[in-house]
Amino acid sequence: MSILSLFGLGNGSRPAPDPARIEPRIEATPPPAQVAPSVDPGIAAVTVEALLASHEDLLSRIKLCYGADTATFQKDLLDPIRRLASYVNVLPATADNYFCEIGGLFRLALEVGFYALQGTDGHIVSGRATISTRRQLEPRWRLATFFAGLCCELHRTLSQLVVTDERGEEWPAYLGPLTAWLVQRKSPRFFIRWLPKSTETRALGLFALPHVVPGSTMQHLATGNSVVVPQLLASIAGIPMYRDQNVLVDLVKRATALVIDRNLIANANRYGRPILGAHIERYLIDAMRRLIVAHSAWSPNQERSRVWHGPEGLFIVWPNAVTEMRKLLEEDELPGIPQSPQTILEILTGAGVLIPASDKSPLWSINPPPGKTAVEAVKLSSPEILLPAHSDHKPLQEPLIAAAGASKAAPKPPENAGERRAPDQGELPLSAPGETQSPKGPNVVITSDGEVVDTTPAATAKAADTESPQTMAAPSGPDEPVFRLSAPLRLQPQVREALAAAIDSMNGDAKAALAVTVPAGIFVPLDHFKKANLDLPVVLRALGELQMAVTGKGGRPNTVQHELAGQEVLGFVLRPEFVDGLDPALFAAQP
């Protein structure tokens, strides 16, 4: 006995057809797989009964999960499922990714609706209401959850594809089901044209909803409450509800991620690697929107914030922001969420959410106030992705990106700054800062330390002869530091900051330096990173991935012992090409 006969839809008990369910006299079963010819043969439409029969196993699971008798199941769920089959027929869900096979959109809708309905068993909705009220609302909540999953991808029929018949006439998807239109056009086949660079507009699913869920069912859901229908519509449209938590959104989002992730794995096993992150970007954007509203570290333009909004656009500090995003998505129990910041970066860039800085590096270097410390960040294609246009937030006036070619060195003194002008007659000689004119004569000054210095040419020449070579080589003013870290932009900001401090210490007193040169490069102690509260495996892995340290056979940085400040300490050797001011040719060549 088929499931259609069990539901009262077999021969002899079939109800009289109504205009909304008129079906074309077309093939009763989907066509077998054939080699595609040079000309698009189109897709052969099928009857609603054939489409339902091909998903008999899934319909049985939905009936069992709903827990109702045959008559109730047919009235509450099977009738909207029939209307959905008539509306989409055997349309695929995507052009070349998940559920791209014939009938993929209908299969996707059924599976998401089933798992969303199954998820209601572990949730208590309207928890603040009385027991009698919850008993009355629970069947409506379960029904609305199934409809939210069933219709969550209907927006694709209105925004991502165009369906035509054999004569080139387009299907008016806003006006009626595809099956009824094919009957009217007497066309047994239809053709699909996928719209290039189409954006995901989930709110368009509200226009297809009346073709699946009738008005009488919506009235039933709204009886005795004012929350079920608004949450159903918000879930289908992808619109957040700021006052209350939308339980339907959480259930449908989790079910959709599960279904698509399983289908991608199956496609990868059968047909090869699927497109990266084809459905993940919506969850990543949703996580960022929730964080910018609820997380204090995501408040724009605040001290140590993850989000900076300037005249150049909206930036998010990277990869620091990934930790909060990943934690939030893990709490949602969404499968298929990537763990690597680089993978998340590729997904958002591929979806057009982020603008890369260049072809070689997607990260931007910004100088957020007040410290002006350069950090790496990603740039959103539009600030309105996270910040609403009507927000009271104002961007910073000063730029976040340093001007190209701008020098950070201290201004050079004039060429004659070190020369003293001979005093005119009746004018006291000039003194350097911190010096005081002495009453002993115009060429004698007293320094701030109380030392008497004779500045006559003879005395100056005599003092120069007695100075040591080290004193003569010492800089006489606040010059630019000789050694500076030059690391790739992909290096983690915390590791970059600690490593830059160690290299910068080489410009001062040698006894207080945190790093020293060795034959193979620059020795940096690991204890320096411990004091900066950094995990040593993270530091070594970050340096090894970018090949910044001298490595061994396994590709991991070698740890060596070296004397520093009179003690043997453990550290690694940084390659000299990553430090400005050093000539790599003077060091031992490394593999």
Buried (B, 14 or more C-beta within 10 A) or exposed (E): EEBBEBBBBBEEEEEEEEEBBBBBEBBEEBEEEEEEEEEEEBBBBBBBBBBBBBBEEBBEBBBEBBEBEEEBBBEBBBBBBBBBBBBBBBBBBBBEBBBBBBBBBBBBBBBBBBBBBBBBEEBEBBEEBEEEEBEBBBBBBBBBBBBBBBBBBBBBBBBBBEBBBEEEEEBEBEEBBBBBBBBEBEBBBBBBEEEEEEEBBBBBBBBBBEBBBBEEBBEBBBEEBEBBBBBBBBBBBBBEBEEEEBBBBBBBBBBBBBBBBBBBBEBEEEEEEBEBBBBBBBBBBBBBBBBBEEBEBBBBBEEEBBBBBBEBBBBBBBBBBBEBBBEBBEEBEBEBBBEEBBBBBBBBBBBEBBBBBEEEEBBBBBBBEEEEEBBBBBBBBEBEBBBEEEEEEEBBEEEBBBEEEEEEEEEEEEEEEEEEEEEEEEEEBEBEEEBEBBEEEEBBBBEEEEEEBBBEEEEEEEEEEEEEEEEEEEEEEEEEBEBBBEBBBBBBBBBBBBBBBBBBBBBEEEEEBBBBBBEBBBBBBBBBBEEBEBEBEEBBBBBBBBBBBBBEEEEBBBBBEBEBEEEEBEBBBBBBBBBEBBEEEEBEEBE
